[in-house]
Amino acid sequence: GGLTPCTQETLTMWLEKHPDAYVVTDIKDDNLGSLAQLMTMSPAAKWQIIPQVYQPDNLEKVAAMGFEQIIWTLYRYTGSHDEIIRHVKRFTPHSAGLAVTMPAYKAQSDLPGRLKQLGIPTYVHTINDPRKAMMFRQKYSVTEIYTATLAPSQPGQ
């Protein structure tokens, strides 16, 4: 469909040409192994690649690899909000670069506000309506949204 496959070599070259860009991973299989491989490809990987982890026990493992920012994505996590807060508190003294992303149904709660009180940025996915984007930010204290269609200049931004 007109897309170019991304290889380790092309990603390395792209990161070098775009030092102000970030890549957020969404690796479904062998996340830890793939992240370890990404870390060896370029010195810039530790700050340009932002790995997502799916379970809290991987937060320390990924931080130990040298990544400076990590996103814990909650769509696979089945624990309670209190458990999420407990894991975040346990991890944050080790890394200031943590953010949490969640599906809309989890964000429509006190969880984003509780994380905000801890200084943890939160994201909700996938929001393609400017009014919903504004609602999540104002009513639920979500830091930002993932979107497929909204541009920063659209109303509600």
C-alpha positions as CSV (number, residue, x, y, z in Angstrom):
1,G,0.0,0.0,0.0
2,G,2.8,2.4,-0.6
3,L,4.4,1.9,2.8
4,T,8.1,1.1,3.3
5,P,8.9,-1.7,5.8
6,C,11.0,-0.5,8.7
7,T,14.1,-2.5,9.5
8,Q,16.7,-2.0,12.2
9,E,18.9,-0.2,9.7
10,T,16.3,2.1,8.3
11,L,15.0,2.9,11.8
12,T,18.5,3.8,12.9
13,M,19.0,6.1,9.9
14,W,15.6,7.7,10.4
15,L,16.3,8.4,14.1
16,E,19.7,9.9,13.2
17,K,18.0,12.2,10.6
18,H,15.3,13.2,13.1
19,P,17.0,13.8,16.5
20,D,13.9,15.6,17.8
21,A,11.5,12.7,17.0
22,Y,10.3,9.9,19.3
23,V,9.1,6.4,18.5
24,V,6.6,4.8,20.9
25,T,6.7,1.0,20.7
26,D,3.8,-1.4,20.7
27,I,5.5,-4.7,20.5
28,K,3.1,-7.6,20.9
29,D,5.4,-10.6,21.1
30,D,8.7,-10.9,23.0
31,N,8.5,-7.2,24.1
32,L,11.5,-7.4,26.4
33,G,13.7,-9.2,23.8
34,S,12.8,-6.8,21.1
35,L,13.4,-3.8,23.3
36,A,16.8,-5.1,24.3
37,Q,17.6,-5.4,20.6
38,L,16.4,-1.9,19.9
39,M,18.7,-0.5,22.7
40,T,21.8,-2.0,21.0
41,M,21.1,-0.4,17.6
42,S,21.9,3.2,18.4
43,P,23.0,5.4,21.3
44,A,20.0,7.6,20.6
45,A,17.6,4.7,21.3
46,K,17.6,5.3,25.1
47,W,15.9,8.7,24.6
48,Q,14.3,8.5,21.2
49,I,12.5,5.2,21.6
50,I,9.8,5.1,24.3
51,P,8.9,1.6,25.1
52,Q,5.5,0.5,26.2
53,V,5.2,-2.2,28.8
54,Y,2.1,-4.2,29.5
55,Q,2.7,-5.5,33.0
56,P,4.2,-3.7,36.0
57,D,6.9,-6.3,36.6
58,N,8.4,-5.1,33.3
59,L,8.9,-1.5,34.4
60,E,12.1,-2.1,36.2
61,K,13.4,-4.5,33.6
62,V,13.0,-2.0,30.8
63,A,14.4,0.9,32.9
64,A,17.5,-1.3,33.6
65,M,18.0,-1.6,29.8
66,G,18.7,2.2,29.9
67,F,15.5,3.7,28.4
68,E,14.9,7.1,29.8
69,Q,11.1,7.2,29.2
70,I,8.6,4.3,29.6
71,I,4.9,4.1,29.0
72,W,2.8,1.6,31.0
73,T,-0.2,0.7,28.8
74,L,-3.1,-0.6,30.8
75,Y,-5.2,-2.3,28.2
76,R,-3.9,-5.7,29.1
77,Y,-3.6,-5.1,32.8
78,T,-6.5,-6.5,34.9
79,G,-5.5,-5.2,38.3
80,S,-7.4,-2.5,40.3
81,H,-6.8,1.2,40.3
82,D,-5.2,0.8,43.8
83,E,-2.8,-1.8,42.5
84,I,-1.9,0.5,39.6
85,I,-1.1,3.3,42.1
86,R,0.9,0.9,44.2
87,H,3.0,-0.2,41.3
88,V,3.6,3.4,40.1
89,K,4.7,4.5,43.6
90,R,7.1,1.5,43.8
91,F,8.6,2.3,40.4
92,T,8.8,6.1,40.3
93,P,11.7,6.6,42.6
94,H,13.8,4.7,40.1
95,S,12.7,6.6,37.0
96,A,11.2,10.1,36.4
97,G,10.3,9.2,32.9
98,L,7.1,7.2,33.5
99,A,3.7,7.8,31.8
100,V,0.5,5.7,31.9
101,T,-1.8,5.2,28.9
102,M,-5.2,3.6,29.1
103,P,-8.4,2.9,27.2
104,A,-11.3,5.4,27.5
105,Y,-13.3,3.2,29.9
106,K,-10.4,3.2,32.4
107,A,-9.8,6.9,32.0
108,Q,-13.4,7.7,32.9
109,S,-12.6,7.4,36.5
110,D,-10.5,8.9,39.3
111,L,-7.4,7.0,38.1
112,P,-5.9,9.8,35.9
113,G,-6.4,12.4,38.7
114,R,-4.7,10.1,41.2
115,L,-1.8,9.6,38.8
116,K,-1.6,13.3,38.2
117,Q,-1.2,13.9,42.0
118,L,1.8,11.6,41.8
119,G,3.3,13.6,38.9
120,I,2.6,10.9,36.3
121,P,1.4,12.0,32.9
122,T,-1.6,10.1,31.6
123,Y,-2.9,9.4,28.1
124,V,-6.1,8.0,26.8
125,H,-6.6,6.2,23.5
126,T,-8.0,6.4,20.9
127,I,-9.9,9.7,20.8
128,N,-10.9,11.3,17.5
129,D,-13.5,13.8,18.6
130,P,-12.3,17.2,19.8
131,R,-15.2,17.5,22.4
132,K,-14.2,14.1,23.9
133,A,-10.6,15.1,24.0
134,M,-11.5,18.2,25.9
135,M,-13.8,16.3,28.2
136,F,-11.1,13.8,29.1
137,R,-8.6,16.6,29.9
138,Q,-11.1,18.7,31.9
139,K,-13.3,16.2,33.7
140,Y,-10.9,13.3,34.2
141,S,-7.5,15.2,34.4
142,V,-6.0,13.2,31.5
143,T,-2.8,14.8,30.3
144,E,-3.1,14.0,26.6
145,I,-4.8,11.8,24.1
146,Y,-3.8,9.4,21.4
147,T,-5.6,10.2,18.1
148,A,-5.7,9.0,14.5
149,T,-7.4,12.1,13.1
150,L,-7.1,15.2,15.3
151,A,-4.5,17.9,14.6
152,P,-3.2,20.2,17.4
153,S,-4.9,23.2,15.8
154,Q,-8.4,21.7,15.9
155,P,-11.0,23.1,18.4
156,G,-10.8,21.6,21.8
157,Q,-7.0,21.4,21.7
